[in-house]
Amino acid sequence: MEVTCTACGQARLYDTTCKRTYANSQQASDPYFGLPLWLQAPFGSHTVWAYNRKHLAYLKEYVQAKLRESASGGRHALTWKLPNFIKLAKNRDGILKIIARLEKNG
């Protein structure tokens, strides 16, 4: 199956099988097709990933925030489910560099 990025037009060929998987913070793949996400980059032993540019912009806004207020929705809010390495202030600069690179190249 040929998959084409709607943002940049780059195309890649993949062998696909349709299966629904449970997404987790270590999974940098599409939960339906199991394809690797275009927007991903290593960060130490972790992977920073986003499903699309809107998701990437959300992560950037969250990481840049100096004061992070509790999100409505409690345990069901996206911020609750973010991996701890993204939430840590000590990783802020490194994560923002990766996000900038993904914005530029993704």
For each residue, the residues with C-beta under 8 A, 3 or more apart:
1: 13 14 15 16
2: 11 12 13 14
3: 11 12 13 14 35
4: 9 10 11
5: 8 9 10 11 38
6: 9
7: 53 106
8: 5 106
9: 4 5 6
10: 4 5
11: 2 3 4 5
12: 2 3
13: 1 2 3
14: 1 2 3 33 35
15: 1
16: 1 33 34 35
17: 33 34
18: 32 33
19: 32 33 34
20: 31 32
21: 27 29 31 32 34
22: 31
23: 27 31
24: 27
25: 81 82 83
26: 46 47 83
27: 21 23 24 31
28: 36 37 40 47 49
29: 21 34 35 36 37
30: 33 34 35 36 37 51
31: 20 21 22 23 27 34
32: 18 19 20 21
33: 14 16 17 18 19 30
34: 16 17 19 21 29 30 31
35: 3 14 16 29 30
36: 28 29 30 40
37: 28 29 30 40 49 50 51
38: 5 106
39: 49 50 51 52 53 55 56 102 106
40: 28 36 37 47 48 49 50 102
41: 47 48 49 98 101 102
42: 46 47 48
43: 46 47 48 85 91 94 95 98
44: 85
45:
46: 26 42 43 83 85
47: 26 28 40 41 42 43
48: 40 41 42 43 59 86 95 98 99 102
49: 28 37 39 40 41
50: 37 39 40 53 55 56 59 102
51: 30 37 39 55
52: 39 55 56
53: 7 39 50 56 57 103 106
54: 57 58
55: 39 50 51 52 58 59
56: 39 50 52 53 59 60 99 102 103 106
57: 53 54 60 61
58: 54 55 61 62 78
59: 48 50 55 56 62 63 82 86 95 99
60: 56 57 63 64 96 99 103
61: 57 58 64 65
62: 58 59 65 68 79 82 86
63: 59 60 86 92 95 96 99
64: 60 61 92 96
65: 61 62 68
66:
67:
68: 62 65 79 87
69:
70:
71: 77 78 79 80
72: 77
73: 76 77 80
74: 77 80
75: 80
76: 73 80
77: 71 72 73 74 80 81
78: 58 71 81 82
79: 62 68 71 82
80: 71 73 74 75 76 77
81: 25 77 78
82: 25 59 62 78 79 86 87
83: 25 26 46 86 87
84: 87 88
85: 43 44 46 88 91
86: 48 59 62 63 82 83 91 95
87: 68 82 83 84
88: 84 85 91 92
89: 92
90:
91: 43 85 86 88 94 95
92: 63 64 88 89 95 96
93: 96 97
94: 43 91 97 98
95: 43 48 59 63 86 91 92 98 99
96: 60 63 64 92 93 99 100
97: 93 94 100 101
98: 41 43 48 94 95 101 102
99: 48 56 59 60 63 95 96 102 103
100: 96 97 103 104
101: 41 97 98 104 105
102: 39 40 41 48 50 56 98 99 105 106
103: 53 56 60 99 100 106
104: 100 101
105: 101 102
106: 7 8 38 39 53 56 102 103
